[in-house]
Each structure stands twice: as C-alpha cells, then as structure tokens.
Amino acid sequence: SVARVLLCLHEKNTEFELVPVNLFACHHKLPSFLSMNPFGQVPALQDDELTLFESRAITAYIAEKHRDKGTDLTRHENSKEAAIVKLWSEVEAHHFNPAIFAVIHQLIVVPLQGEYPDAAIVEKNLEKLEKVLDVYEERLGKTKYLAGDTYTLADLHHVPYTYYFMKTSHAGLINDRPNVQAWWEDLCSRPAFLKVSPGLTVAPTTN
C-alpha cells in the first residue's frame, strides 16, 4: 500500500518525492520498475543506493532512519515497548490484513474488473475478520492504541485497508465495537491521514 508509506513519511515530517506509476498502462511491469521491485507491485522506495519494496519493510526503514523526527512510531528507546509494537504489527500482517484484503478485493476490486464478487469468499473472511476485531476490542479496552498508549506503526499499518473497508456495507464490524470504533476515529483524525486520504480514491493495491 502506497498510502501506508505516505502516512509514515508524513508522521515523520520527512521530505520525499512521489513518483506516480501508471498501473493501467502496466508501467509497473516495465524492466525499469521491475529492477526496483521484481514482483511488479507498488510501492518501491529509492533512497540513494538503497532500494526497498513491500510497504511494511519501507515503513520500518523510514521509522528507524528518522527515529528522532516526528512521531515515535517504533518506541525505539524502550526495548519492551518496541517488542509490543512489532507484536501487533505482526498481528496486522498475518491476521487482520489477509481477511480484510480478501473482502475488499471481492467487494471493490472485482466489480471494477466487470465481474461479480464471490459471496463465499466474502463470508468466510468476514468471519475471520470478526474474530480479529473481537481481540482488538478487548485490547483497546486496556490501551488507547494497539501497542500501548501512543500511536505507532502497529496502528498505522491498518489505516489504508480499513479506510476502504469502511466504504463497504460491512462497516458495522468496526462501528459495532465501541473501542475499535473510537480507535478508528482517532486514526482518521490525525494530520497525516488528512493529508493522505484525498488520494485514497482508486482501488487498493496488494502489498
């Protein structure tokens, strides 16, 4: 998700150049782009001699490189707090993301491709997502954010796909859980989100 990286850059008050890639013209499949990301997906980051792809790897790098600027997204000064950030970041990547992406893909991307959503896939992944959100509801009853009482990468990584999910008919999965709803409203109120959200108007990408 390009938005994930943009959110991180804005939270870190870091200057950057955004180079658009025309996905409809398949520019992400050209050799020049494949040299940066062999899987042909956005985003990719070029920082001097370093090239990175996969949005979570990019946000981790940005947060570490600019750890003394902007929002402390990794709790780097406290090893135990940093470990909790990594823990809930792993939960997002391995439990939350697969389920919510499958739903978004069926309900938003598939219709854009002129096809009909697979109701069985949607139902199966909504059930998975509900279980994850039940865990979040309990967790967020104890702490303001997933990794503690401050906003970190563990929260940031959720933002783009939750944004798309809230535009579906299943937004109640978030809104019917008071702690999760309050958390989501908090994430949406952040200045970085307000800068990035106007660009969240096209179908989501895959990583």
Salt bridges, closest charged atoms under 4 A:
GLU11 OE2 - ARG190 NE 2.78
ASP47 OD2 - LYS65 NZ 2.60
GLU64 OE2 - ARG67 NH1 2.82
ASP68 OD1 - HIS76 NE2 3.79
ASP72 OD2 - ARG75 NH1 3.51
ASP72 OD1 - HIS76 ND1 3.26
GLU81 OE1 - ARG75 NE 2.82
GLU90 OE1 - HIS94 NE2 2.87
GLU92 OE2 - ARG4 NH2 3.68
GLU92 OE1 - ARG56 NE 2.82
GLU130 OE2 - ARG177 NH2 3.75
ASP134 OD1 - ARG177 NH2 2.88
GLU138 OE2 - LYS142 NZ 3.79
ASP186 OD2 - LYS144 NZ 3.77
